[in-house]
Amino acid sequence: MSDTPMFLTTGAGGGVGGVSRLVAEGLLARGQRVRATVHRDDERAEALRALGAEVLVGDLTDPVHVTAALDGVSRMFFSMSVSPDYLEATAVVCAAARERPGLEVLVNMSQMTVSQMTATSTEESRQQRLHWLAEHVIDWSAVPRVHIRPTVFLDNPLFTLLAAGPIRDRGVLALPFGSGRTSPIASSDVAEVVMAVLLAPHDHVGSVYELTGPTTLDLDGLADQYARALGRPITAERLPYDQWADQLAGSPLTPHVQQHIATMARLHREDRYNRSTTDVERITGRPPRTVEQYVRERRDLFDSHRDDGA
């Protein structure tokens, strides 16, 4: 067998932020051996195969699938989409990982809200509660681990899908954040941290890293970042929470995802996302992307399409 470690990334087929896919692509670009699990065999799976990944189609709640995915793996990134099955998948992964004596590290994708939670807190979403419990299951399993706790993703529908329409149509960033501040982070920056940990696990085992963007911003500050990126005026519109939640209920997102995003919006309003750390720069050697940089890279999402071809 090659001395090159085998890396396993789960949930590489997609999900908000797509961190696992970015990690797989980044490791492959560095010449590493990568096995990626996906839930469906589609064009995203084919794209990973084309880059050189070994792709397994399976279910993270199925112990047979998980055991097969872990065969020969020495370093693992555990991530999956927002799902009611998140805790079951975590327990299955940990049970299988405990039987792999050669596993050097399990890097777990969590979220920053966990650090503010207790065994009896009730203000968080069901998904946030699952993350809190999942961290404890991983810790109890005694598998060598690192917890990665990003704040809200810039890739979250709050800042993309749900924000794009009002920005295109009326030049407003319409969110129910009130006076709350936030420091959203790009999934690509989270992926860089995960790769740094996976490539040198013994420097990080046992650590918890909390990842934020470079600065905290209120809604006016966020709107200014969008305006600079798009080269046109964007103003903040502080929506009443109930009005915004009614709009969210009409979206195509699943009820579990809707409840999670609605809770995140409420916690923003309560200033629970007013957090800032330097972990990204400390681990990767460079600062995380600003909101302006992120939006500029995706301006087609927020710009109106003109018929004159301009």
BALOBA-1460 file (C-alpha; in Angstrom, 3 decimals):
// residues 310
<rec num="1" residu="m" x="0.000" y="0.000" z="0.000"/>
<rec num="2" residu="s" x="1.133" y="3.543" z="-0.714"/>
<rec num="3" residu="d" x="2.554" y="5.557" z="2.173"/>
<rec num="4" residu="t" x="0.302" y="8.415" z="1.070"/>
<rec num="5" residu="p" x="-2.636" y="8.653" z="3.486"/>
<rec num="6" residu="m" x="-6.135" y="7.944" z="2.254"/>
<rec num="7" residu="f" x="-8.523" y="10.814" z="2.968"/>
<rec num="8" residu="l" x="-12.272" y="10.292" z="3.282"/>
<rec num="9" residu="t" x="-14.667" y="13.185" z="2.765"/>
<rec num="10" residu="t" x="-18.360" y="12.564" z="3.369"/>
<rec num="11" residu="g" x="-21.252" y="14.504" z="1.892"/>
<rec num="12" residu="a" x="-19.141" y="15.508" z="-1.096"/>
<rec num="13" residu="g" x="-22.117" y="15.725" z="-3.436"/>
<rec num="14" residu="g" x="-23.344" y="19.107" z="-2.306"/>
<rec num="15" residu="g" x="-25.273" y="20.876" z="0.444"/>
<rec num="16" residu="v" x="-25.123" y="24.484" z="1.590"/>
<rec num="17" residu="g" x="-21.583" y="25.710" z="1.262"/>
<rec num="18" residu="g" x="-20.308" y="22.518" z="-0.359"/>
<rec num="19" residu="v" x="-17.314" y="22.377" z="2.019"/>
<rec num="20" residu="s" x="-16.767" y="18.645" z="1.608"/>
<rec num="21" residu="r" x="-16.628" y="18.926" z="-2.171"/>
<rec num="22" residu="l" x="-14.149" y="21.807" z="-1.908"/>
<rec num="23" residu="v" x="-12.007" y="19.795" z="0.493"/>
<rec num="24" residu="a" x="-12.002" y="16.804" z="-1.867"/>
<rec num="25" residu="e" x="-11.072" y="18.994" z="-4.832"/>
<rec num="26" residu="g" x="-8.347" y="20.772" z="-2.872"/>
<rec num="27" residu="l" x="-6.756" y="17.559" z="-1.628"/>
<rec num="28" residu="l" x="-6.818" y="16.059" z="-5.114"/>
<rec num="29" residu="a" x="-5.142" y="19.195" z="-6.481"/>
<rec num="30" residu="r" x="-2.384" y="18.602" z="-3.915"/>
<rec num="31" residu="g" x="-1.828" y="15.058" z="-5.189"/>
<rec num="32" residu="q" x="-3.541" y="13.295" z="-2.283"/>
<rec num="33" residu="r" x="-5.594" y="10.105" z="-2.400"/>
<rec num="34" residu="v" x="-9.244" y="10.915" z="-1.794"/>
<rec num="35" residu="r" x="-12.329" y="8.787" z="-1.302"/>
<rec num="36" residu="a" x="-15.572" y="10.776" z="-1.391"/>
<rec num="37" residu="t" x="-19.010" y="9.593" z="-0.363"/>
<rec num="38" residu="v" x="-22.108" y="10.948" z="-2.076"/>
<rec num="39" residu="h" x="-25.791" y="10.266" z="-1.582"/>
<rec num="40" residu="r" x="-26.575" y="10.205" z="-5.303"/>
<rec num="41" residu="d" x="-24.571" y="9.179" z="-8.346"/>
<rec num="42" residu="d" x="-25.045" y="12.284" z="-10.482"/>
<rec num="43" residu="e" x="-22.995" y="14.842" z="-12.411"/>
<rec num="44" residu="r" x="-21.352" y="16.062" z="-9.201"/>
<rec num="45" residu="a" x="-20.114" y="12.532" z="-8.492"/>
<rec num="46" residu="e" x="-18.852" y="12.234" z="-12.063"/>
<rec num="47" residu="a" x="-16.973" y="15.529" z="-11.713"/>
<rec num="48" residu="l" x="-15.171" y="14.183" z="-8.632"/>
<rec num="49" residu="r" x="-14.274" y="10.976" z="-10.452"/>
<rec num="50" residu="a" x="-12.896" y="13.023" z="-13.337"/>
<rec num="51" residu="l" x="-10.563" y="14.759" z="-10.869"/>
<rec num="52" residu="g" x="-9.279" y="11.420" z="-9.598"/>
<rec num="53" residu="a" x="-11.424" y="10.749" z="-6.527"/>
<rec num="54" residu="e" x="-12.698" y="7.311" z="-5.601"/>
<rec num="55" residu="v" x="-16.424" y="7.928" z="-5.264"/>
<rec num="56" residu="l" x="-18.746" y="5.750" z="-3.184"/>
<rec num="57" residu="v" x="-22.505" y="6.131" z="-3.299"/>
<rec num="58" residu="g" x="-24.135" y="5.402" z="0.027"/>
<rec num="59" residu="d" x="-26.053" y="6.436" z="3.117"/>
<rec num="60" residu="l" x="-24.250" y="7.691" z="6.224"/>
<rec num="61" residu="t" x="-26.902" y="6.063" z="8.426"/>
<rec num="62" residu="d" x="-26.116" y="2.641" z="6.936"/>
<rec num="63" residu="p" x="-23.295" y="0.949" z="8.886"/>
<rec num="64" residu="v" x="-22.412" y="-1.293" z="5.934"/>
<rec num="65" residu="h" x="-21.894" y="1.724" z="3.674"/>
<rec num="66" residu="v" x="-19.929" y="3.618" z="6.316"/>
<rec num="67" residu="t" x="-17.674" y="0.665" z="7.155"/>
<rec num="68" residu="a" x="-16.867" y="0.190" z="3.478"/>
<rec num="69" residu="a" x="-16.111" y="3.898" z="3.106"/>
<rec num="70" residu="l" x="-13.681" y="3.789" z="6.049"/>
<rec num="71" residu="d" x="-11.713" y="0.796" z="4.768"/>
<rec num="72" residu="g" x="-8.057" y="1.834" z="4.520"/>
<rec num="73" residu="v" x="-8.783" y="5.438" z="5.527"/>
<rec num="74" residu="s" x="-6.401" y="7.246" z="7.868"/>
<rec num="75" residu="r" x="-7.885" y="10.770" z="7.876"/>
<rec num="76" residu="m" x="-11.570" y="11.669" z="7.652"/>
<rec num="77" residu="f" x="-13.657" y="14.791" z="7.195"/>
<rec num="78" residu="f" x="-17.203" y="14.187" z="8.463"/>
<rec num="79" residu="s" x="-19.796" y="16.523" z="7.012"/>
<rec num="80" residu="m" x="-23.345" y="16.171" z="5.776"/>
<rec num="81" residu="s" x="-26.214" y="18.391" z="4.750"/>
<rec num="82" residu="v" x="-28.757" y="19.789" z="7.205"/>
<rec num="83" residu="s" x="-30.872" y="16.726" z="7.957"/>
<rec num="84" residu="p" x="-33.079" y="15.182" z="10.673"/>
<rec num="85" residu="d" x="-30.793" y="12.110" z="10.363"/>
<rec num="86" residu="y" x="-27.655" y="14.020" z="11.356"/>
<rec num="87" residu="l" x="-27.273" y="12.528" z="14.848"/>
<rec num="88" residu="e" x="-27.905" y="8.954" z="13.687"/>
<rec num="89" residu="a" x="-25.270" y="9.373" z="10.975"/>
<rec num="90" residu="t" x="-22.792" y="10.704" z="13.544"/>
<rec num="91" residu="a" x="-23.342" y="7.713" z="15.823"/>
<rec num="92" residu="v" x="-22.925" y="5.253" z="12.938"/>
<rec num="93" residu="v" x="-19.718" y="6.973" z="11.793"/>
<rec num="94" residu="c" x="-18.272" y="6.950" z="15.314"/>
<rec num="95" residu="a" x="-19.137" y="3.287" z="15.862"/>
<rec num="96" residu="a" x="-17.409" y="2.359" z="12.619"/>
<rec num="97" residu="a" x="-14.446" y="4.692" z="13.246"/>
<rec num="98" residu="r" x="-13.777" y="3.142" z="16.676"/>
<rec num="99" residu="e" x="-13.036" y="-0.113" z="14.846"/>
<rec num="100" residu="r" x="-10.398" y="1.560" z="12.643"/>
<rec num="101" residu="p" x="-7.209" y="1.635" z="14.762"/>
<rec num="102" residu="g" x="-5.312" y="3.424" z="11.984"/>
<rec num="103" residu="l" x="-7.599" y="6.445" z="11.928"/>
<rec num="104" residu="e" x="-5.424" y="9.457" z="12.747"/>
<rec num="105" residu="v" x="-8.171" y="12.067" z="12.887"/>
<rec num="106" residu="l" x="-11.873" y="12.664" z="12.371"/>
<rec num="107" residu="v" x="-12.429" y="16.319" z="11.476"/>
<rec num="108" residu="n" x="-16.025" y="17.136" z="12.345"/>
<rec num="109" residu="m" x="-18.035" y="19.915" z="10.714"/>
<rec num="110" residu="s" x="-20.047" y="21.536" z="13.483"/>
<rec num="111" residu="q" x="-21.196" y="25.149" z="13.933"/>
<rec num="112" residu="m" x="-20.354" y="28.030" z="16.212"/>
<rec num="113" residu="t" x="-23.745" y="28.217" z="17.911"/>
<rec num="114" residu="v" x="-22.810" y="24.996" z="19.726"/>
<rec num="115" residu="s" x="-20.386" y="26.949" z="21.912"/>
<rec num="116" residu="q" x="-23.301" y="28.963" z="23.345"/>
<rec num="117" residu="m" x="-25.540" y="25.967" z="24.035"/>
<rec num="118" residu="t" x="-26.188" y="23.916" z="27.150"/>
<rec num="119" residu="a" x="-27.853" y="20.565" z="27.807"/>
<rec num="120" residu="t" x="-31.163" y="22.337" z="28.462"/>
<rec num="121" residu="s" x="-31.107" y="25.371" z="26.141"/>
<rec num="122" residu="t" x="-34.159" y="25.603" z="23.879"/>
<rec num="123" residu="e" x="-33.609" y="28.726" z="21.771"/>
<rec num="124" residu="e" x="-31.669" y="26.978" z="19.029"/>
<rec num="125" residu="s" x="-32.872" y="25.096" z="15.965"/>
<rec num="126" residu="r" x="-33.355" y="21.341" z="15.844"/>
<rec num="127" residu="q" x="-30.301" y="21.112" z="13.575"/>
<rec num="128" residu="q" x="-28.184" y="23.114" z="16.016"/>
<rec num="129" residu="r" x="-29.278" y="20.765" z="18.796"/>
<rec num="130" residu="l" x="-28.227" y="17.810" z="16.633"/>
<rec num="131" residu="h" x="-24.786" y="19.389" z="16.176"/>
<rec num="132" residu="w" x="-24.456" y="19.904" z="19.940"/>
<rec num="133" residu="l" x="-25.320" y="16.265" z="20.580"/>
<rec num="134" residu="a" x="-23.111" y="15.093" z="17.718"/>
<rec num="135" residu="e" x="-20.050" y="16.768" z="19.223"/>
<rec num="136" residu="h" x="-20.710" y="14.939" z="22.473"/>
<rec num="137" residu="v" x="-21.124" y="11.591" z="20.711"/>
<rec num="138" residu="i" x="-17.806" y="12.131" z="18.901"/>
<rec num="139" residu="d" x="-16.072" y="13.101" z="22.145"/>
<rec num="140" residu="w" x="-17.522" y="10.065" z="23.978"/>
<rec num="141" residu="s" x="-16.355" y="7.781" z="21.160"/>
<rec num="142" residu="a" x="-12.715" y="8.692" z="21.971"/>
<rec num="143" residu="v" x="-11.888" y="8.835" z="18.248"/>
<rec num="144" residu="p" x="-9.060" y="11.353" z="17.604"/>
<rec num="145" residu="r" x="-11.025" y="14.426" z="16.583"/>
<rec num="146" residu="v" x="-11.053" y="18.112" z="15.697"/>
<rec num="147" residu="h" x="-14.276" y="20.125" z="15.811"/>
<rec num="148" residu="i" x="-14.681" y="22.863" z="13.201"/>
<rec num="149" residu="r" x="-17.303" y="25.444" z="14.214"/>
<rec num="150" residu="p" x="-17.961" y="28.008" z="11.481"/>
<rec num="151" residu="t" x="-20.383" y="30.849" z="11.995"/>
<rec num="152" residu="v" x="-23.124" y="31.368" z="9.390"/>
<rec num="153" residu="f" x="-21.978" y="30.663" z="5.834"/>
<rec num="154" residu="l" x="-22.020" y="33.397" z="3.218"/>
<rec num="155" residu="d" x="-23.318" y="30.582" z="1.002"/>
<rec num="156" residu="n" x="-26.381" y="30.255" z="3.273"/>
<rec num="157" residu="p" x="-29.724" y="31.071" z="1.577"/>
<rec num="158" residu="l" x="-29.978" y="34.056" z="3.949"/>
<rec num="159" residu="f" x="-27.258" y="35.816" z="1.956"/>
<rec num="160" residu="t" x="-27.808" y="34.203" z="-1.465"/>
<rec num="161" residu="l" x="-31.087" y="32.597" z="-2.543"/>
<rec num="162" residu="l" x="-33.332" y="34.600" z="-0.210"/>
<rec num="163" residu="a" x="-31.404" y="37.861" z="-0.597"/>
<rec num="164" residu="a" x="-30.934" y="37.841" z="-4.377"/>
<rec num="165" residu="g" x="-34.460" y="38.787" z="-5.489"/>
<rec num="166" residu="p" x="-34.817" y="42.045" z="-3.511"/>
<rec num="167" residu="i" x="-31.240" y="43.018" z="-4.421"/>
<rec num="168" residu="r" x="-31.900" y="42.495" z="-8.144"/>
<rec num="169" residu="d" x="-35.391" y="44.015" z="-8.191"/>
<rec num="170" residu="r" x="-35.201" y="46.873" z="-5.692"/>
<rec num="171" residu="g" x="-31.574" y="47.351" z="-4.709"/>
<rec num="172" residu="v" x="-32.205" y="46.374" z="-1.080"/>
<rec num="173" residu="l" x="-30.740" y="43.789" z="1.254"/>
<rec num="174" residu="a" x="-33.915" y="42.740" z="3.037"/>
<rec num="175" residu="l" x="-33.300" y="40.670" z="6.165"/>
<rec num="176" residu="p" x="-34.937" y="40.433" z="9.623"/>
<rec num="177" residu="f" x="-31.709" y="40.988" z="11.583"/>
<rec num="178" residu="g" x="-32.795" y="44.157" z="13.389"/>
<rec num="179" residu="s" x="-29.705" y="45.731" z="14.962"/>
<rec num="180" residu="g" x="-27.866" y="42.408" z="15.272"/>
<rec num="181" residu="r" x="-24.334" y="42.052" z="13.934"/>
<rec num="182" residu="t" x="-22.788" y="39.101" z="12.128"/>
<rec num="183" residu="s" x="-19.497" y="37.892" z="10.623"/>
<rec num="184" residu="p" x="-20.406" y="35.386" z="7.870"/>
<rec num="185" residu="i" x="-17.726" y="33.188" z="6.363"/>
<rec num="186" residu="a" x="-17.209" y="31.764" z="2.868"/>
<rec num="187" residu="s" x="-17.281" y="27.985" z="2.535"/>
<rec num="188" residu="s" x="-13.974" y="28.129" z="0.664"/>
<rec num="189" residu="d" x="-12.260" y="29.582" z="3.749"/>
<rec num="190" residu="v" x="-13.708" y="26.826" z="5.924"/>
<rec num="191" residu="a" x="-12.460" y="24.266" z="3.405"/>
<rec num="192" residu="e" x="-8.936" y="25.714" z="3.609"/>
<rec num="193" residu="v" x="-8.951" y="25.300" z="7.386"/>
<rec num="194" residu="v" x="-10.214" y="21.720" z="7.113"/>
<rec num="195" residu="m" x="-7.489" y="20.854" z="4.595"/>
<rec num="196" residu="a" x="-4.797" y="22.367" z="6.800"/>
<rec num="197" residu="v" x="-5.964" y="20.178" z="9.682"/>
<rec num="198" residu="l" x="-6.210" y="17.034" z="7.558"/>
<rec num="199" residu="l" x="-2.724" y="17.522" z="6.107"/>
<rec num="200" residu="a" x="-1.094" y="17.928" z="9.542"/>
<rec num="201" residu="p" x="-3.504" y="16.247" z="11.967"/>
<rec num="202" residu="h" x="-1.080" y="15.725" z="14.829"/>
<rec num="203" residu="d" x="-0.767" y="19.501" z="15.201"/>
<rec num="204" residu="h" x="-4.501" y="19.806" z="15.783"/>
<rec num="205" residu="v" x="-6.027" y="16.678" z="17.370"/>
<rec num="206" residu="g" x="-8.219" y="17.617" z="20.330"/>
<rec num="207" residu="s" x="-8.721" y="21.202" z="19.171"/>
<rec num="208" residu="v" x="-11.908" y="23.176" z="18.571"/>
<rec num="209" residu="y" x="-11.697" y="25.913" z="15.938"/>
<rec num="210" residu="e" x="-14.310" y="28.651" z="15.657"/>
<rec num="211" residu="l" x="-14.314" y="30.334" z="12.263"/>
<rec num="212" residu="t" x="-15.717" y="33.737" z="11.324"/>
<rec num="213" residu="g" x="-15.338" y="36.306" z="8.600"/>
<rec num="214" residu="p" x="-12.846" y="39.159" z="9.070"/>
<rec num="215" residu="t" x="-15.193" y="41.605" z="10.820"/>
<rec num="216" residu="t" x="-18.631" y="41.905" z="12.383"/>
<rec num="217" residu="l" x="-21.216" y="43.917" z="10.459"/>
<rec num="218" residu="d" x="-24.725" y="45.176" z="11.061"/>
<rec num="219" residu="l" x="-27.250" y="45.153" z="8.204"/>
<rec num="220" residu="d" x="-26.097" y="48.566" z="6.958"/>
<rec num="221" residu="g" x="-22.519" y="47.311" z="6.879"/>
<rec num="222" residu="l" x="-23.567" y="44.187" z="4.982"/>
<rec num="223" residu="a" x="-25.513" y="46.279" z="2.449"/>
<rec num="224" residu="d" x="-22.460" y="48.482" z="1.926"/>
<rec num="225" residu="q" x="-20.361" y="45.391" z="1.156"/>
<rec num="226" residu="y" x="-22.915" y="44.244" z="-1.425"/>
<rec num="227" residu="a" x="-23.003" y="47.752" z="-2.935"/>
<rec num="228" residu="r" x="-19.236" y="47.919" z="-3.347"/>
<rec num="229" residu="a" x="-19.151" y="44.451" z="-4.879"/>
<rec num="230" residu="l" x="-21.972" y="45.164" z="-7.333"/>
<rec num="231" residu="g" x="-21.013" y="48.758" z="-8.130"/>
<rec num="232" residu="r" x="-24.455" y="50.179" z="-7.407"/>
<rec num="233" residu="p" x="-26.404" y="51.400" z="-4.380"/>
<rec num="234" residu="i" x="-27.733" y="48.673" z="-2.092"/>
<rec num="235" residu="t" x="-29.584" y="49.767" z="1.017"/>
<rec num="236" residu="a" x="-30.518" y="47.828" z="4.126"/>
<rec num="237" residu="e" x="-34.166" y="46.970" z="4.734"/>
<rec num="238" residu="r" x="-34.899" y="45.638" z="8.212"/>
<rec num="239" residu="l" x="-37.864" y="43.355" z="7.717"/>
<rec num="240" residu="p" x="-40.223" y="42.439" z="10.553"/>
<rec num="241" residu="y" x="-39.307" y="38.919" z="11.554"/>
<rec num="242" residu="d" x="-42.823" y="37.485" z="11.147"/>
<rec num="243" residu="q" x="-43.175" y="38.969" z="7.655"/>
<rec num="244" residu="w" x="-39.850" y="37.485" z="6.592"/>
<rec num="245" residu="a" x="-40.694" y="34.103" z="8.147"/>
<rec num="246" residu="d" x="-43.940" y="33.991" z="6.152"/>
<rec num="247" residu="q" x="-41.910" y="34.525" z="2.962"/>
<rec num="248" residu="l" x="-39.514" y="31.745" z="3.971"/>
<rec num="249" residu="a" x="-42.443" y="29.370" z="4.479"/>
<rec num="250" residu="g" x="-43.255" y="29.735" z="0.784"/>
<rec num="251" residu="s" x="-39.768" y="28.694" z="-0.315"/>
<rec num="252" residu="p" x="-38.987" y="25.229" z="-1.737"/>
<rec num="253" residu="l" x="-36.762" y="24.389" z="1.249"/>
<rec num="254" residu="t" x="-37.759" y="21.414" z="3.415"/>
<rec num="255" residu="p" x="-39.494" y="22.097" z="6.767"/>
<rec num="256" residu="h" x="-36.382" y="21.000" z="8.693"/>
<rec num="257" residu="v" x="-34.177" y="23.396" z="6.705"/>
<rec num="258" residu="q" x="-36.748" y="26.179" z="6.971"/>
<rec num="259" residu="q" x="-36.878" y="25.823" z="10.748"/>
<rec num="260" residu="h" x="-33.096" y="25.939" z="10.919"/>
<rec num="261" residu="i" x="-32.780" y="29.063" z="8.750"/>
<rec num="262" residu="a" x="-35.657" y="30.812" z="10.512"/>
<rec num="263" residu="t" x="-33.941" y="30.153" z="13.844"/>
<rec num="264" residu="m" x="-30.635" y="31.473" z="12.512"/>
<rec num="265" residu="a" x="-32.393" y="34.674" z="11.418"/>
<rec num="266" residu="r" x="-33.952" y="35.065" z="14.874"/>
<rec num="267" residu="l" x="-30.615" y="34.471" z="16.586"/>
<rec num="268" residu="h" x="-29.075" y="37.131" z="14.333"/>
<rec num="269" residu="r" x="-31.796" y="39.496" z="15.522"/>
<rec num="270" residu="e" x="-30.850" y="38.608" z="19.114"/>
<rec num="271" residu="d" x="-27.173" y="39.396" z="18.349"/>
<rec num="272" residu="r" x="-26.061" y="35.799" z="18.888"/>
<rec num="273" residu="y" x="-23.893" y="35.925" z="15.727"/>
<rec num="274" residu="n" x="-21.905" y="38.954" z="16.887"/>
<rec num="275" residu="r" x="-18.720" y="36.890" z="17.083"/>
<rec num="276" residu="s" x="-15.205" y="37.364" z="15.704"/>
<rec num="277" residu="t" x="-12.144" y="35.121" z="15.820"/>
<rec num="278" residu="t" x="-8.761" y="34.970" z="14.095"/>
<rec num="279" residu="d" x="-8.681" y="31.171" z="13.711"/>
<rec num="280" residu="v" x="-8.848" y="31.215" z="9.894"/>
<rec num="281" residu="e" x="-5.769" y="33.398" z="9.529"/>
<rec num="282" residu="r" x="-3.936" y="31.611" z="12.354"/>
<rec num="283" residu="i" x="-4.383" y="28.214" z="10.695"/>
<rec num="284" residu="t" x="-4.184" y="29.081" z="6.981"/>
<rec num="285" residu="g" x="-1.851" y="32.088" z="7.119"/>
<rec num="286" residu="r" x="-4.281" y="34.443" z="5.371"/>
<rec num="287" residu="p" x="-7.416" y="36.341" z="6.385"/>
<rec num="288" residu="p" x="-10.865" y="35.086" z="5.391"/>
<rec num="289" residu="r" x="-12.759" y="36.627" z="2.479"/>
<rec num="290" residu="t" x="-14.844" y="39.719" z="3.036"/>
<rec num="291" residu="v" x="-18.523" y="39.870" z="2.103"/>
<rec num="292" residu="e" x="-17.529" y="42.222" z="-0.718"/>
<rec num="293" residu="q" x="-15.060" y="39.706" z="-2.167"/>
<rec num="294" residu="y" x="-17.579" y="36.878" z="-1.933"/>
<rec num="295" residu="v" x="-20.399" y="38.811" z="-3.619"/>
<rec num="296" residu="r" x="-18.127" y="40.151" z="-6.364"/>
<rec num="297" residu="e" x="-17.209" y="36.573" z="-7.281"/>
<rec num="298" residu="r" x="-20.941" y="35.767" z="-7.664"/>
<rec num="299" residu="r" x="-22.348" y="39.009" z="-8.980"/>
<rec num="300" residu="d" x="-24.395" y="37.242" z="-11.683"/>
<rec num="301" residu="l" x="-26.640" y="35.951" z="-8.899"/>
<rec num="302" residu="f" x="-27.427" y="39.475" z="-7.727"/>
<rec num="303" residu="d" x="-27.415" y="41.470" z="-10.985"/>
<rec num="304" residu="s" x="-30.462" y="41.905" z="-13.206"/>
<rec num="305" residu="h" x="-30.111" y="40.327" z="-16.631"/>
<rec num="306" residu="r" x="-30.494" y="42.907" z="-19.372"/>
<rec num="307" residu="d" x="-32.004" y="42.153" z="-22.763"/>
<rec num="308" residu="d" x="-29.525" y="44.394" z="-24.616"/>
<rec num="309" residu="g" x="-26.670" y="42.029" z="-23.805"/>
<rec num="310" residu="a" x="-24.831" y="44.608" z="-21.711"/>
